[in-house]
Amino acid sequence: MKIALWESNLKIRLAGETLFNLFYWMYFPFITVYFSKELGSHVAGILMTCPPLIILLSNMIGGILADYLGRRPVMLLGSSLRTIMFACFAMASSPWISYLAFIGIGLGGGLYGPASDAMVADLVPEKERRQVFATFITGNNIGAVLGPALGAFFFFHYRGELLWICTIVMLVYSITIYFKISESMPNYTKKSIHRSVNMQLIKEQWKSYGMIFRDKIFILYILGGVFSVIAIMQLDLYLAIYITEHVPSQSLISWRNFSIKLNNTDILGWLLGLNGLLFVLFVIPVTRWLKHWSDRDVFILSAILTGVGMFFVGFTTNIWLLFFLTIIFTFGELVRSPVLNNFISDYAPKNARGQYMGASKLQFTIGRFLAPITVFLSEWTPPIGVFGLILFCALLGGACYIFLYKIHVKQSI
């Protein structure tokens, strides 16, 4: 589905979210460093455990509101809150105020996300959803590739100016949502906005999460996602430790008297850069290549590529083999990304898409919470043992998806 054929809602959001994510990645990778300098490493470590929990809660609340009030009002609420919080961050005279503003930015993003995903599911035909989700992922990853390189300079030298630019970008985007984005929720009427005063209905919507978490298929989807995220997150966790502790300095290119030599931290930086670049260049083409594959087969392929790619890293310290294995496990993450929201879009009832989208974020929160166990185990376990655990988690995730679809097929008959 070409972008020219998209609904105007989607085009506006693609432009706005891509631009915002560029600025987001100009400050986010350095926020822990900032709080460590201002408050100390121990305090910063404790404080940085809170944002994922806040985002999870706001995802769930955002999912309720998206199904209750509509997608557009909740997106506007989330973007407006982020605008205000960026302004507070820019004007903050205390690191504690900066931290509260940072929490507020995450809260706004958590409210915005489920409504945004649900709007894609509302507007895009089922057969085109993977490619549209892949396009949004590409926009996000353009920011993830370019943002840190720019932010390394601007965040530490012009932090105030950078935060004010983020404020202006979010303000313009919020105004655009108000005037240009139309509601997409099925069976939506303007009268539904007046239901917001009825707290009993809100409570009933919240209780409906209990029904969602008693759904066997959905629970298997969450479990499969948790084990997959544990494996995928190792790029930033154990793989970084393995490379800095076990991979020696070596030549990238050597010809006669000319050579480019990289130390272990340089090699890590190159691998991270390659991972981000592959996402930007290949997420849309790969989604198109696999469009005839079922979601089940893509999930299984992802588990195999991620697990095997990570596992064989433990057998080499050669830079070129590390590049090759990075390509393999990156493709494992890459093929999976567009299918995640596509599965929920297809599986969730239309009147509960927002809640399912919000609840699905639980896999990332739990996965990111459990992923550092590899770092803990590495204190007394050799690298091949840790990489073996990563492979086991990836394959266990794939097994969850196999069982998921067996049950799903039986219920569909």
Secondary structure in CASP SS format (residue, H / E / C, confidence):
PFRMAT SS
TARGET T0000
AUTHOR 0000-0000-0000
METHOD secondary structure of the structure
MODEL  1
M C 1.00
K C 1.00
I H 1.00
A H 1.00
L H 1.00
W C 1.00
E C 1.00
S H 1.00
N H 1.00
L H 1.00
K H 1.00
I H 1.00
R H 1.00
L H 1.00
A H 1.00
G H 1.00
E H 1.00
T H 1.00
L H 1.00
F H 1.00
N H 1.00
L H 1.00
F H 1.00
Y H 1.00
W H 1.00
M H 1.00
Y H 1.00
F H 1.00
P H 1.00
F H 1.00
I H 1.00
T H 1.00
V H 1.00
Y H 1.00
F H 1.00
S H 1.00
K H 1.00
E H 1.00
L H 1.00
G C 1.00
S H 1.00
H H 1.00
V H 1.00
A H 1.00
G H 1.00
I H 1.00
L H 1.00
M C 1.00
T C 1.00
C H 1.00
P H 1.00
P H 1.00
L H 1.00
I H 1.00
I H 1.00
L H 1.00
L H 1.00
S H 1.00
N H 1.00
M H 1.00
I H 1.00
G H 1.00
G H 1.00
I H 1.00
L H 1.00
A H 1.00
D H 1.00
Y H 1.00
L C 1.00
G C 1.00
R H 1.00
R H 1.00
P H 1.00
V H 1.00
M H 1.00
L H 1.00
L H 1.00
G H 1.00
S H 1.00
S H 1.00
L H 1.00
R H 1.00
T H 1.00
I H 1.00
M H 1.00
F H 1.00
A H 1.00
C H 1.00
F H 1.00
A H 1.00
M H 1.00
A C 1.00
S C 1.00
S C 1.00
P H 1.00
W H 1.00
I H 1.00
S H 1.00
Y H 1.00
L H 1.00
A H 1.00
F H 1.00
I H 1.00
G H 1.00
I H 1.00
G H 1.00
L H 1.00
G H 1.00
G H 1.00
G H 1.00
L H 1.00
Y H 1.00
G H 1.00
P H 1.00
A H 1.00
S H 1.00
D H 1.00
A H 1.00
M H 1.00
V H 1.00
A H 1.00
D H 1.00
L H 1.00
V C 1.00
P C 1.00
E H 1.00
K H 1.00
E H 1.00
R H 1.00
R H 1.00
Q H 1.00
V H 1.00
F H 1.00
A H 1.00
T H 1.00
F H 1.00
I H 1.00
T H 1.00
G H 1.00
N H 1.00
N H 1.00
I H 1.00
G H 1.00
A H 1.00
V H 1.00
L H 1.00
G H 1.00
P H 1.00
A H 1.00
L H 1.00
G H 1.00
A H 1.00
F H 1.00
F H 1.00
F H 1.00
F H 1.00
H H 1.00
Y C 1.00
R H 1.00
G H 1.00
E H 1.00
L H 1.00
L H 1.00
W H 1.00
I H 1.00
C H 1.00
T H 1.00
I H 1.00
V H 1.00
M H 1.00
L H 1.00
V H 1.00
Y H 1.00
S H 1.00
I H 1.00
T H 1.00
I H 1.00
Y H 1.00
F H 1.00
K H 1.00
I C 1.00
S C 1.00
E C 1.00
S C 1.00
M C 1.00
P C 1.00
N C 1.00
Y C 1.00
T C 1.00
K H 1.00
K H 1.00
S H 1.00
I H 1.00
H H 1.00
R H 1.00
S H 1.00
V H 1.00
N C 1.00
M H 1.00
Q H 1.00
L H 1.00
I H 1.00
K H 1.00
E H 1.00
Q H 1.00
W H 1.00
K H 1.00
S H 1.00
Y H 1.00
G H 1.00
M H 1.00
I H 1.00
F C 1.00
R C 1.00
D C 1.00
K H 1.00
I H 1.00
F H 1.00
I H 1.00
L H 1.00
Y H 1.00
I H 1.00
L H 1.00
G H 1.00
G H 1.00
V H 1.00
F H 1.00
S H 1.00
V H 1.00
I H 1.00
A H 1.00
I H 1.00
M H 1.00
Q H 1.00
L H 1.00
D C 1.00
L C 1.00
Y H 1.00
L H 1.00
A H 1.00
I H 1.00
Y H 1.00
I H 1.00
T H 1.00
E H 1.00
H H 1.00
V C 1.00
P C 1.00
S C 1.00
Q E 1.00
S E 1.00
L E 1.00
I E 1.00
S E 1.00
W E 1.00
R C 1.00
N C 1.00
F E 1.00
S E 1.00
I E 1.00
K E 1.00
L E 1.00
N C 1.00
N H 1.00
T H 1.00
D H 1.00
I H 1.00
L H 1.00
G H 1.00
W H 1.00
L H 1.00
L H 1.00
G H 1.00
L H 1.00
N H 1.00
G H 1.00
L H 1.00
L H 1.00
F H 1.00
V H 1.00
L H 1.00
F H 1.00
V H 1.00
I H 1.00
P H 1.00
V H 1.00
T H 1.00
R H 1.00
W H 1.00
L C 1.00
K C 1.00
H C 1.00
W C 1.00
S C 1.00
D H 1.00
R H 1.00
D H 1.00
V H 1.00
F H 1.00
I H 1.00
L H 1.00
S H 1.00
A H 1.00
I H 1.00
L H 1.00
T H 1.00
G H 1.00
V H 1.00
G H 1.00
M H 1.00
F H 1.00
F H 1.00
V H 1.00
G C 1.00
F C 1.00
T C 1.00
T C 1.00
N C 1.00
I H 1.00
W H 1.00
L H 1.00
L H 1.00
F H 1.00
F H 1.00
L H 1.00
T H 1.00
I H 1.00
I H 1.00
F H 1.00
T H 1.00
F H 1.00
G H 1.00
E H 1.00
L H 1.00
V H 1.00
R H 1.00
S H 1.00
P H 1.00
V H 1.00
L H 1.00
N H 1.00
N H 1.00
F H 1.00
I H 1.00
S H 1.00
D H 1.00
Y H 1.00
A C 1.00
P C 1.00
K H 1.00
N H 1.00
A H 1.00
R H 1.00
G H 1.00
Q H 1.00
Y H 1.00
M H 1.00
G H 1.00
A H 1.00
S H 1.00
K C 1.00
L H 1.00
Q H 1.00
F H 1.00
T H 1.00
I H 1.00
G H 1.00
R H 1.00
F H 1.00
L H 1.00
A C 1.00
P C 1.00
I H 1.00
T H 1.00
V H 1.00
F H 1.00
L H 1.00
S C 1.00
E C 1.00
W C 1.00
T C 1.00
P C 1.00
P H 1.00
I H 1.00
G H 1.00
V H 1.00
F H 1.00
G H 1.00
L H 1.00
I H 1.00
L H 1.00
F H 1.00
C H 1.00
A H 1.00
L H 1.00
L H 1.00
G H 1.00
G H 1.00
A H 1.00
C H 1.00
Y H 1.00
I H 1.00
F H 1.00
L H 1.00
Y H 1.00
K H 1.00
I H 1.00
H H 1.00
V H 1.00
K H 1.00
Q H 1.00
S H 1.00
I C 1.00
END
